[in-house]
Amino acid sequence: MSHQDIESANERTGLLLHPPHDRRLSQLQHDDEVLSAQSIAASAVSKEEQQLAASTVGERLPYNDYTTIDWLHDLVKDSYRYRIVHSRKGLRYGIISLLDSCSGWIAVVFIGIFTACVAFVVDVAEATVSDWKFGYCTRNPLLSREACCEEKTPFLRLNSELGDDCKNFHVWTDRYTSSFAIYVAWALAFGIMSSSATMLTKRSLPAVSPGKGDEVHGMDTTPQPVTSGKSLYMAAGSGIPEIKTILSGFVIPNFLDLKVLVVKGFGAIFAVATGMCLGKEGPFVHISTCVGYLVGMWFPKYRNNGRKMRELLSAACASGLSVAFGAPIGGVLFSYEEISTYFPRKVLWRAFLCSLIAAMVLKALNPTGTGKLVLFETNYGTSYNAVHYLVFVVLGVAGGIFGGLFCKLNFMWSKWFRKYAIIKNYPVFEVFLVVLATTLIQFPNPLTREPGDIIIRNLLVDCRDNHSSNTWVCQNEARTDGNNSYIGWLVYGTLAKLVLTTITFGCKVPSGVIIPALDAGAFFGRLLGQWIPDISPGIFAMVGAAGFLAGVSRMTISLGVIMFELTGELEYIVPHMIAILVAKWVADAIGKEGIYDLAQNVMGHPFLDLDHNLHVVQRQNHLVEELIPPEQTMREITVVVGKTNMVPRTVLQEKLDLLHRRGLMDAGLVLVQNGMLQGYIAEGELEFGLKEVGELFPEDAEVRLLGDADEEDFDLSMFVDRTPLTICAKAPMEYLVEMFAKLGLRFLCVVEEGTGKLVGVVIKKRLVSYLEGLH
């Protein structure tokens, strides 16, 4: 690398004390992509919290298999890029500047289009595959039952248990026992296919093994070989806990790759077709985020900046729920309320456009055949009275109890059942068992043998509508000879959904929890509505569905909007709000964390939740000084810079090797001169500088870290953060949590009260681990 290249790199460092001048700006544009791609070293250590035996170095931090981004560093880096792109004059550069300004809007348009196309394929394929459990369309086996019998009403499916009133749809058999067996066999085949595909996305995050010298005085400075770390199935589950982790500033390698997107879509088709208590709405959020990442990689503006990429991913999340529910506004609010950590106004606007485009394209593709976005359109025509508010409160209480119990029971189930070797080592076998249990429990009940979205549609039906009066639900509710068996099926359905959803969520297939929670709430609401006179039971099924989902997920505003967009019933916003708020309060009283937060804990993902962690810290009287590393650790990460602003290369290499051996791959070295903090150099950038820039210099060379470089200097000052943020050691812990969460810091230097002397460095992973210990 030439001196000009090094000088150019100097101006690309995020937080410099001095501004770049014009000559250096012109050089910057040529190498920006190279440095951005290489400036952050790969993550490299074990997730498990291992102590270095008999060593004074200090503990290995957890979460070291996740790298972190520095939001402030990326902010300033993007500011330099912006000034370069928009500072030049002329027609050509004016067009480049315009395209740069519009790139975010262009990207979200493409994300919306591609997400809708993927959702169309998944929706149509899932409907067809699911119906193969009952039979096939004689005029086209690739058509679903509703598409095959398009002349029938949308509620055909419950006119008869097997749909044999449609001439074009051929059922496998008319015998109950045989149809039961065929149903189970197809479901098991679909489950094995989905889980086997998910196994293809298994990834092991890297880890560094303890060094040979850890147990003796000092440490062996030779980095040890990299070994396999924690294993993740990238396409399993909903993906929402991982996306929350990514949007909070951590990096999970390969989680948003094209292969994961393809497997997620394929697996979701067959997982939902099994009839298990899961939905494809959560996977759609993961799919849309994958699309957002892949589109973002087209633009250097997003490809080379972690902060900017996360802005795009937040917008992409909105399109996922938009296509899942036909709820474009709810998708935007869902991204803001439930997933995103950083959501400025420009992200809101772009999320709005992305969600809108996705909804428009999906409506044009028309996967449901209705030509409408509303999935569960209802028109009850009757309003509620003040006395019904009590019923809505009861639905909210029930939803909160269901959600609170579900979160606790699912957490306990995951810790207990999946600890057995045969389940842990053979995830496909677990899916086989869950599918078998699900089919055996659900098939006997005519209300539960269909996919989750069909179950909701059937339970929301208004029996006063002439088109719906001949459905199985309405026929049973119109019986005058007693409908005890029908009441029993509703109770059966409610309990079955609670139990089966508890054991299903967390299986190694693409799955979400939104539809099962809506199903359980609709069952309970329809059951309760049987004893409320002069009003459609479907109203209580609708409100109960919202209450149960609120108890599980703890969503509030976004869920209220989603329920309105799902049903088209604006008049019932108030009942929804009542049930949602009551359910959240009750569920929070049982347990503070929703299902996605608990899933993060089970899977070991780091996440810095500001509101929850502040509440935890405020109950303690802790100071920042509690997080100061041991003295030995501080000696190893501190570089004393002399008056020449130079440090021997061997010293830096030795300290870099110590960081490698300790596994702190997101750490760095602090620079001290005359006892005062002068800067910070991250480990990844130090490694790159010693390896790439150092090729031109001998092993015993002096390295410049501070000050202005001469022509012949081995200069790494371009990688030094000259303005590291500091906090007093005696500051309340709340200050530290606020600064890390709101500023998106990777590290924070701790100084002594009164003197300003450096006494410690806190990195984000250490803080996350500490806060988890307080819970």
C-alpha angles and dihedrals in degrees: 000000000000125000089253090055091051090047089050091051088053091069094049094063109112106227110033126161095221125050121240120253128225099267091054092045091059091053093046097069094062099059104027096106093048096052094042091054094048102035095087117058121219120268114257123175148083123277092215117094102243125178119221099240115248091344130135091209095094136239129322106246121236120239093040090135087069118072119210133217125226107231095195093048091050091047093057092041089056090047090057090048091049093052091050095049096045101038099074125090130221139070095279094050090043090058091046090050091049093049090049091053092048097041094096093053092045091050095052091049090056091045091053093049096047093043091053091049092052091046091051092054093046094047095049094043094047093051091051097044092046092055092054086079087070104031142291141269110261095207094048123001089202092066122093121236093260093048090047092050096038093148088065127081120269088251094059092114094079099038084091130007094245102024095243092149088082111085094202094053113074116204117212094236141344093223115101096217094048093046089049091053093046090048091053093045094051091046092052091049091050092048093051091048093050095046093044090053090049090055088065090070097058111135131180115216110222123258137188118228121227113269126249093243097052094098096052136059108298125351139276104251094209111103113239125233117279114251134189117285134185117343122225132185099220097199097044124107126001096306091224096114090052092046090052088052092050094046090051089063106272126118125227107188118232094001093121099038125133091249091056090050093052094046091045092055094043093045093047091056094057096034093057091041090061090069093237118153096267138096140213095233095091092046089051088061090052091046093051090049090052089051089049092052094047092048091045090056088066090067120064087207089068101024093061100040124064094197094052092045090055091053088057093046091053089056091046092055090063093060090054095063090036092064094036095059104011085246110132096169093042089052092058092048091046091056090048099044105034111023117021125079095183114041114156123177096267089055089052091054094047092046088052091053093044092051092046094051091048092051093047094050093045091050089052092049089048102200094179095051092231097099089228134107093215106096100192103027113186135177109187094169094202128094128221126247131225090260089062091064087079090056091050089052090051089052089051092050091049090048091050092049091047092048095045093047093044093053093049096042094046090050091050092045092051092050094046109033098037094051091075111102096231091054095040095047098038109042092168089063090055090052089049091054094046093048091048092051092045096052094044091052100038105041097067090058111073089207097056106040093082126079116278098258092052090050091056092047091052094047094049093055118129107222093202088070110097092219091058102038093094096056122114092250095051094044090055094045090051094054116121096192094070131282101219092132090054091050088050091053090053092051090045091051094050094051093041092054092050094050098039095045089052094055095037103052107090098031115136096259130091103274144150133202100216100088095044090052091049089049093053092047092048091051093051093043093050089048093051091046091063089078098043109091129215097017133085114263087218089074091062091044088056095047092042090054090055092047095050093048090048090054092051101041102022090225115153122165096024092048092052090054093043091054090051092050092044095055105021089228105136091167092067097057091106095054089047091051092050094050094043095050094045091047092051093049093049094044091048089052089056096043132347097220126077124218095271092052091050090048089056089054094047092050093042098241118158117235131168105211105189100198097044095042093047089054090052094047094046090063089058130065096222129149131208091251089076089074097051108123121240118280092251090055092050091051090053096050097041121092116195108212117204129219091276090062087232132120128191112259091229090060092054092046091051093051091046090054090050090054089049091051093048090048097231094144094165094048131091146184127281118219118220128186124181089352094302129110111255105168151322131242119197119231096240093052092044090052092049092048096049092046104040104026092034092063088085095053137062123256093253095050124131114243122216113223102161137031131024117322127231123222095263098041125120090234124193095154089108088071095050121104100223094189108047114175116246138197131194116256090229094053118117115263089243089071091056094048092048094049095049094044100042099036096038094229125181094199140004127201118227119215132192119261113256098005103052090224116156111252104161152350125229119200123199095250092055090053093048091051092048093050092049088055089058095053 
